[in-house]
Amino acid sequence: MTIIVAADEKWGIGNKDELLVRIKEDHKNFKELTTGHTVILGRKTLSTFPGGLPLKNRTNIIMSRDPGYSVEGAKVAHSVDELLEMVKDIDDEVFVIGGGTIYDQLLPYCDKAIVTRIDHTYEADTYLHDLDADEEWEITDTSDEQTYFDLTYHFVTYERKK
Ligand SMILES: NC(=O)c1ccc[n+]([C@@H]2O[C@H](COP(=O)([O-])OP(=O)(O)OC[C@H]3O[C@@H](n4cnc5c(N)ncnc54)[C@H](OP(=O)(O)O)[C@@H]3O)[C@@H](O)[C@H]2O)c1
């Protein structure tokens, strides 16, 4: 499984149930990479999407511990074990798209992370594990510098060391 995330300089990823910043080109990149594939997300992250609706043209698996929870047009996994059972036979890319609790729990099962690293520190209440400080991970690709108004950022690929 592959994590896809936008993180600031301190690995902040969200604040008050919102993204830290919305970068149009980053969203476009996210859409291009995930369209046609499976995305896994937490119930709280789904609630931040427009209309609280699953993403179009993707198989959405929403994680919720609530046994009565259902979402039209999406599958629901009630535990990590159930999720792993659901994805084990998928012979295609599966993206973990957040939020914080889902990244934390699924990181051990991921071998790649596509990170939009934003050169700024925001006020944040949700963080991703620091992959730069983790000896099990290494950077395998870094894009050219991207700009969004006065912000700079890079698309950075991390892979679990073999
Ligand atoms: N920067 C980025 O790329 C990015 C991407 C996505 C999200 N975000 C940000 O992340 C924040 C949201 O993250 P979050 O950590 O608060 O919430 P979250 O991870 O999106 O969702 C948490 C919910 O997921 C369900 N869940 C968690 N672990 C589970 C398990 N083992 N089994 C079944 N269900 C499980 C629970 O739902 P129930 O309560 O229904 O049981 C839990 O309340 C927001 O600020 C959002 O904007 C950032």
The ligand as an SDF file (V2000), in Angstrom:
LIG
                    3D

 48 52  0  0  0  0  0  0  0  0999 V2000
   -2.4750   16.4890    4.5840 N   0  0  0  0  0  0  0  0  0  0  0  0
   -3.1060   15.4530    4.0770 C   0  0  0  0  0  0  0  0  0  0  0  0
   -2.6760   14.9160    3.0410 O   0  0  0  0  0  0  0  0  0  0  0  0
   -4.3310   14.9190    4.7490 C   0  0  0  0  0  0  0  0  0  0  0  0
   -5.0190   13.8260    4.1940 C   0  0  0  0  0  0  0  0  0  0  0  0
   -6.1710   13.3650    4.8460 C   0  0  0  0  0  0  0  0  0  0  0  0
   -6.5850   13.9860    6.0240 C   0  0  0  0  0  0  0  0  0  0  0  0
   -5.9090   15.0240    6.5240 N   0  0  0  0  0  0  0  0  0  0  0  0
   -6.3210   15.7070    7.7560 C   0  0  0  0  0  0  0  0  0  0  0  0
   -6.3160   14.7690    8.8280 O   0  0  0  0  0  0  0  0  0  0  0  0
   -7.3030   15.1890    9.7970 C   0  0  0  0  0  0  0  0  0  0  0  0
   -8.2320   14.0160   10.0670 C   0  0  0  0  0  0  0  0  0  0  0  0
   -7.4740   12.9520   10.6430 O   0  0  0  0  0  0  0  0  0  0  0  0
   -7.9540   12.2220   11.9880 P   0  0  0  0  0  0  0  0  0  0  0  0
   -6.7920   11.4400   12.5020 O   0  0  0  0  0  0  0  0  0  0  0  0
   -8.5660   13.2490   12.8880 O   0  0  0  0  0  0  0  0  0  0  0  0
   -9.1670   11.3210   11.4940 O   0  0  0  0  0  0  0  0  0  0  0  0
   -9.2150   10.1130   10.4230 P   0  0  0  0  0  0  0  0  0  0  0  0
   -7.9940    9.2660   10.5910 O   0  0  0  0  0  0  0  0  0  0  0  0
   -9.5470   10.6260    9.0800 O   0  0  0  0  0  0  0  0  0  0  0  0
  -10.5160    9.3300   10.9050 O   0  0  0  0  0  0  0  0  0  0  0  0
  -10.5960    8.8290   12.2240 C   0  0  0  0  0  0  0  0  0  0  0  0
  -11.7210    7.8440   12.2760 C   0  0  0  0  0  0  0  0  0  0  0  0
  -11.4020    6.6700   11.5310 O   0  0  0  0  0  0  0  0  0  0  0  0
  -12.0020    5.5590   12.1390 C   0  0  0  0  0  0  0  0  0  0  0  0
  -10.9490    4.6010   12.5300 N   0  0  0  0  0  0  0  0  0  0  0  0
   -9.7040    4.8830   12.9880 C   0  0  0  0  0  0  0  0  0  0  0  0
   -9.0500    3.7430   13.2430 N   0  0  0  0  0  0  0  0  0  0  0  0
   -9.8890    2.7180   12.9270 C   0  0  0  0  0  0  0  0  0  0  0  0
   -9.7830    1.3070   12.9970 C   0  0  0  0  0  0  0  0  0  0  0  0
   -8.6690    0.6880   13.4310 N   0  0  0  0  0  0  0  0  0  0  0  0
  -10.8330    0.5680   12.6140 N   0  0  0  0  0  0  0  0  0  0  0  0
  -11.9660    1.1540   12.1510 C   0  0  0  0  0  0  0  0  0  0  0  0
  -12.1440    2.4970   12.0680 N   0  0  0  0  0  0  0  0  0  0  0  0
  -11.0960    3.2690   12.4680 C   0  0  0  0  0  0  0  0  0  0  0  0
  -12.7660    6.0400   13.3500 C   0  0  0  0  0  0  0  0  0  0  0  0
  -14.0880    6.3270   12.9030 O   0  0  0  0  0  0  0  0  0  0  0  0
  -15.3910    6.1890   13.8990 P   0  0  0  0  0  0  0  0  0  0  0  0
  -15.2530    7.3190   14.8570 O   0  0  0  0  0  0  0  0  0  0  0  0
  -16.5600    6.2870   12.9690 O   0  0  0  0  0  0  0  0  0  0  0  0
  -15.2690    4.8330   14.5600 O   0  0  0  0  0  0  0  0  0  0  0  0
  -12.0350    7.3290   13.6790 C   0  0  0  0  0  0  0  0  0  0  0  0
  -12.8020    8.2660   14.4090 O   0  0  0  0  0  0  0  0  0  0  0  0
   -8.0080   16.3800    9.1860 C   0  0  0  0  0  0  0  0  0  0  0  0
   -7.4210   17.5810    9.6790 O   0  0  0  0  0  0  0  0  0  0  0  0
   -7.7510   16.2250    7.7000 C   0  0  0  0  0  0  0  0  0  0  0  0
   -7.8490   17.4440    6.9960 O   0  0  0  0  0  0  0  0  0  0  0  0
   -4.7840   15.5020    5.9120 C   0  0  0  0  0  0  0  0  0  0  0  0
  1  2  1  0
  2  3  2  0
  2  4  1  0
  4  5  1  0
  4 48  2  0
  5  6  2  0
  6  7  1  0
  7  8  2  0
  8  9  1  0
  8 48  1  0
  9 10  1  0
  9 46  1  0
 10 11  1  0
 11 12  1  0
 11 44  1  0
 12 13  1  0
 13 14  1  0
 14 15  2  0
 14 16  1  0
 14 17  1  0
 17 18  1  0
 18 19  2  0
 18 20  1  0
 18 21  1  0
 21 22  1  0
 22 23  1  0
 23 24  1  0
 23 42  1  0
 24 25  1  0
 25 26  1  0
 25 36  1  0
 26 27  1  0
 26 35  1  0
 27 28  2  0
 28 29  1  0
 29 30  1  0
 29 35  2  0
 30 31  1  0
 30 32  2  0
 32 33  1  0
 33 34  2  0
 34 35  1  0
 36 37  1  0
 36 42  1  0
 37 38  1  0
 38 39  2  0
 38 40  1  0
 38 41  1  0
 42 43  1  0
 44 45  1  0
 44 46  1  0
 46 47  1  0
M  CHG  2   8   1  16  -1
M  END
$$$$
